[in-house]
Amino acid sequence: MRSSLLAVTLVALASCRPHGNAQNPKFAAAAEAHDPIAVYEALEALIDAQTDKPSDREDAYALITSWEEDTAAYAFARAAIAGRLAENRGLQAGGLVTEAEAYARKAREKEPDFREGAATHLLGSLYVAAPSRLLKHGDSETGIELLEKEVEAHPERPIGQLRLASGYITLGDADSAKEPLCAAKGMEDRLGAGDRRLLAKLIEEVGGAAALACPAPVSGAEE
């Protein structure tokens, strides 16, 4: 059974545009600043703290889609918020998966390493997880290749290691997931609360810390 980092894996059968409240006070400061990344970060903070309500994702999406900007920041924020809303809408996600793909691609085109590969992590995870019929430019093989190349280029980024591990596990390749899981575990203090929860979940899915058998960290005093 395929598990997923994002619930954008859920099959989207009907096109349904959400009708949120763009005046949600939780996003007031971001709205006032007309800052798409601030909208994204405000929503992620709620999700990390596990205090978000379904209406918050609707409202963040309503706000971000009330703007239109030709920037990497806007494209990434819109892709990420569309993906977060798809997690909640499930079978009624409609075109949100396709929208997330289109805007993540646009963010990468405008700035390939935007926010240390955030758009690449999002797009790769989407290709791995979502049904291919909802995507126009990639599939699970494309997604894993994107995530692998990102980790090869930037092994020091814990979020990239985590997304690659999640991709492998989604595709049923627990053995390949172990190395990036260990790498992410070694940099766990640099992950947000939600990603730390995901890391713990993925470690359990490969059999726990004992099965993972990560090598002991090398002391800085050793040569």
C-alpha positions as a Python dict, from the first residue, in 0.01 Angstrom:
ca = {
    (1, 'M'): (0, 0, 0),
    (2, 'R'): (137, 337, -96),
    (3, 'S'): (158, 592, 183),
    (4, 'S'): (220, 955, 107),
    (5, 'L'): (388, 1265, 239),
    (6, 'L'): (100, 1472, 111),
    (7, 'A'): (-264, 1379, 86),
    (8, 'V'): (-254, 1507, -268),
    (9, 'T'): (-225, 1135, -337),
    (10, 'L'): (-600, 1115, -290),
    (11, 'V'): (-784, 1077, -618),
    (12, 'A'): (-940, 1403, -734),
    (13, 'L'): (-1260, 1331, -920),
    (14, 'A'): (-1443, 1661, -942),
    (15, 'S'): (-1332, 2013, -1012),
    (16, 'C'): (-1434, 2228, -717),
    (17, 'R'): (-1292, 2567, -636),
    (18, 'P'): (-1287, 2642, -262),
    (19, 'H'): (-1471, 2943, -128),
    (20, 'G'): (-1266, 3056, 169),
    (21, 'N'): (-1256, 3376, 366),
    (22, 'A'): (-966, 3591, 252),
    (23, 'Q'): (-1019, 3808, 562),
    (24, 'N'): (-918, 3538, 812),
    (25, 'P'): (-738, 3732, 1091),
    (26, 'K'): (-470, 3461, 1112),
    (27, 'F'): (-345, 3585, 776),
    (28, 'A'): (-412, 3955, 832),
    (29, 'A'): (-48, 4058, 857),
    (30, 'A'): (43, 3864, 542),
    (31, 'A'): (-253, 4014, 359),
    (32, 'E'): (-159, 4364, 468),
    (33, 'A'): (198, 4310, 346),
    (34, 'H'): (72, 4143, 28),
    (35, 'D'): (335, 3876, 95),
    (36, 'P'): (263, 3528, -47),
    (37, 'I'): (542, 3361, 149),
    (38, 'A'): (405, 3511, 470),
    (39, 'V'): (67, 3351, 392),
    (40, 'Y'): (238, 3016, 335),
    (41, 'E'): (446, 3046, 652),
    (42, 'A'): (145, 3147, 862),
    (43, 'L'): (-44, 2839, 744),
    (44, 'E'): (255, 2612, 800),
    (45, 'A'): (299, 2748, 1152),
    (46, 'L'): (-60, 2652, 1231),
    (47, 'I'): (-8, 2305, 1084),
    (48, 'D'): (321, 2254, 1268),
    (49, 'A'): (152, 2350, 1595),
    (50, 'Q'): (-144, 2122, 1507),
    (51, 'T'): (-382, 2412, 1570),
    (52, 'D'): (-502, 2461, 1212),
    (53, 'K'): (-868, 2423, 1125),
    (54, 'P'): (-996, 2306, 784),
    (55, 'S'): (-1120, 2659, 723),
    (56, 'D'): (-765, 2795, 763),
    (57, 'R'): (-648, 2609, 454),
    (58, 'E'): (-954, 2725, 264),
    (59, 'D'): (-891, 3082, 372),
    (60, 'A'): (-520, 3077, 289),
    (61, 'Y'): (-607, 2949, -56),
    (62, 'A'): (-877, 3212, -104),
    (63, 'L'): (-628, 3481, -11),
    (64, 'I'): (-341, 3358, -230),
    (65, 'T'): (-567, 3312, -533),
    (66, 'S'): (-704, 3663, -494),
    (67, 'W'): (-357, 3777, -606),
    (68, 'E'): (-154, 3690, -913),
    (69, 'E'): (218, 3761, -928),
    (70, 'D'): (486, 3653, -1172),
    (71, 'T'): (745, 3563, -907),
    (72, 'A'): (905, 3247, -772),
    (73, 'A'): (776, 3335, -425),
    (74, 'Y'): (416, 3359, -538),
    (75, 'A'): (437, 3044, -750),
    (76, 'F'): (584, 2839, -465),
    (77, 'A'): (337, 2969, -207),
    (78, 'R'): (42, 2899, -432),
    (79, 'A'): (166, 2548, -512),
    (80, 'A'): (225, 2466, -145),
    (81, 'I'): (-108, 2606, -27),
    (82, 'A'): (-296, 2424, -303),
    (83, 'G'): (-127, 2103, -189),
    (84, 'R'): (-219, 2165, 173),
    (85, 'L'): (-581, 2226, 76),
    (86, 'A'): (-584, 1907, -132),
    (87, 'E'): (-490, 1718, 185),
    (88, 'N'): (-823, 1820, 335),
    (89, 'R'): (-1048, 1802, 31),
    (90, 'G'): (-967, 1446, -71),
    (91, 'L'): (-1205, 1324, -340),
    (92, 'Q'): (-1321, 1681, -392),
    (93, 'A'): (-970, 1814, -448),
    (94, 'G'): (-1051, 1873, -813),
    (95, 'G'): (-782, 2060, -1001),
    (96, 'L'): (-571, 2136, -694),
    (97, 'V'): (-317, 1864, -774),
    (98, 'T'): (-273, 1992, -1128),
    (99, 'E'): (-253, 2347, -997),
    (100, 'A'): (14, 2254, -743),
    (101, 'E'): (220, 2089, -1017),
    (102, 'A'): (192, 2388, -1250),
    (103, 'Y'): (292, 2645, -989),
    (104, 'A'): (574, 2435, -844),
    (105, 'R'): (717, 2400, -1195),
    (106, 'K'): (685, 2774, -1244),
    (107, 'A'): (871, 2844, -918),
    (108, 'R'): (1157, 2617, -1026),
    (109, 'E'): (1173, 2775, -1368),
    (110, 'K'): (1200, 3121, -1218),
    (111, 'E'): (1444, 3029, -943),
    (112, 'P'): (1574, 2668, -950),
    (113, 'D'): (1701, 2670, -590),
    (114, 'F'): (1423, 2881, -442),
    (115, 'R'): (1419, 2851, -62),
    (116, 'E'): (1692, 2585, -71),
    (117, 'G'): (1509, 2356, -310),
    (118, 'A'): (1162, 2390, -157),
    (119, 'A'): (985, 2388, -494),
    (120, 'T'): (1187, 2084, -603),
    (121, 'H'): (1098, 1899, -283),
    (122, 'L'): (732, 1983, -336),
    (123, 'L'): (726, 1886, -702),
    (124, 'G'): (923, 1565, -650),
    (125, 'S'): (695, 1455, -366),
    (126, 'L'): (389, 1537, -575),
    (127, 'Y'): (511, 1328, -868),
    (128, 'V'): (585, 1034, -641),
    (129, 'A'): (256, 1048, -457),
    (130, 'A'): (-18, 1170, -689),
    (131, 'P'): (-200, 958, -950),
    (132, 'S'): (-28, 1013, -1284),
    (133, 'R'): (-355, 1094, -1459),
    (134, 'L'): (-374, 1416, -1259),
    (135, 'L'): (-25, 1526, -1363),
    (136, 'K'): (92, 1669, -1692),
    (137, 'H'): (470, 1662, -1677),
    (138, 'G'): (589, 1376, -1458),
    (139, 'D'): (529, 1053, -1270),
    (140, 'S'): (676, 863, -975),
    (141, 'E'): (1001, 793, -1163),
    (142, 'T'): (1037, 1163, -1241),
    (143, 'G'): (969, 1249, -879),
    (144, 'I'): (1229, 1015, -733),
    (145, 'E'): (1486, 1137, -985),
    (146, 'L'): (1418, 1500, -885),
    (147, 'L'): (1452, 1418, -515),
    (148, 'E'): (1765, 1208, -565),
    (149, 'K'): (1936, 1480, -767),
    (150, 'E'): (1846, 1740, -505),
    (151, 'V'): (2000, 1527, -228),
    (152, 'E'): (2311, 1458, -438),
    (153, 'A'): (2357, 1831, -491),
    (154, 'H'): (2274, 1930, -132),
    (155, 'P'): (2320, 1639, 112),
    (156, 'E'): (2344, 1890, 398),
    (157, 'R'): (1975, 1980, 372),
    (158, 'P'): (1767, 1766, 611),
    (159, 'I'): (1435, 1842, 441),
    (160, 'G'): (1566, 1704, 111),
    (161, 'Q'): (1680, 1384, 282),
    (162, 'L'): (1341, 1352, 450),
    (163, 'R'): (1147, 1405, 126),
    (164, 'L'): (1361, 1148, -55),
    (165, 'A'): (1311, 893, 223),
    (166, 'S'): (938, 955, 215),
    (167, 'G'): (936, 909, -161),
    (168, 'Y'): (1111, 574, -137),
    (169, 'I'): (873, 454, 132),
    (170, 'T'): (572, 570, -70),
    (171, 'L'): (696, 348, -352),
    (172, 'G'): (758, 52, -118),
    (173, 'D'): (1138, 72, -119),
    (174, 'A'): (1214, 76, 253),
    (175, 'D'): (1577, -32, 205),
    (176, 'S'): (1662, 271, -9),
    (177, 'A'): (1489, 495, 246),
    (178, 'K'): (1725, 403, 528),
    (179, 'E'): (2024, 611, 422),
    (180, 'P'): (1830, 939, 379),
    (181, 'L'): (1636, 865, 696),
    (182, 'C'): (1960, 836, 890),
    (183, 'A'): (2086, 1156, 732),
    (184, 'A'): (1764, 1338, 825),
    (185, 'K'): (1777, 1193, 1177),
    (186, 'G'): (2128, 1330, 1220),
    (187, 'M'): (2000, 1680, 1135),
    (188, 'E'): (1666, 1649, 1313),
    (189, 'D'): (1719, 1965, 1515),
    (190, 'R'): (1694, 2165, 1192),
    (191, 'L'): (1350, 2028, 1104),
    (192, 'G'): (1019, 2187, 1198),
    (193, 'A'): (776, 2015, 1432),
    (194, 'G'): (564, 1867, 1155),
    (195, 'D'): (865, 1727, 973),
    (196, 'R'): (1001, 1579, 1297),
    (197, 'R'): (669, 1400, 1339),
    (198, 'L'): (694, 1276, 982),
    (199, 'L'): (1050, 1155, 1042),
    (200, 'A'): (939, 956, 1346),
    (201, 'K'): (653, 805, 1147),
    (202, 'L'): (879, 705, 859),
    (203, 'I'): (1132, 548, 1096),
    (204, 'E'): (854, 335, 1243),
    (205, 'E'): (746, 235, 891),
    (206, 'V'): (1089, 87, 820),
    (207, 'G'): (1085, -110, 1146),
    (208, 'G'): (1200, 140, 1406),
    (209, 'A'): (1538, 275, 1509),
    (210, 'A'): (1683, -72, 1564),
    (211, 'A'): (1601, -180, 1209),
    (212, 'L'): (1726, 152, 1074),
    (213, 'A'): (2063, 97, 1247),
    (214, 'C'): (2204, 440, 1174),
    (215, 'P'): (2583, 465, 1221),
    (216, 'A'): (2694, 646, 1533),
    (217, 'P'): (2778, 1012, 1473),
    (218, 'V'): (3147, 1079, 1432),
    (219, 'S'): (3294, 1294, 1710),
    (220, 'G'): (3427, 1629, 1598),
    (221, 'A'): (3751, 1549, 1779),
    (222, 'E'): (3819, 1244, 1567),
    (223, 'E'): (4023, 1260, 1248),
}
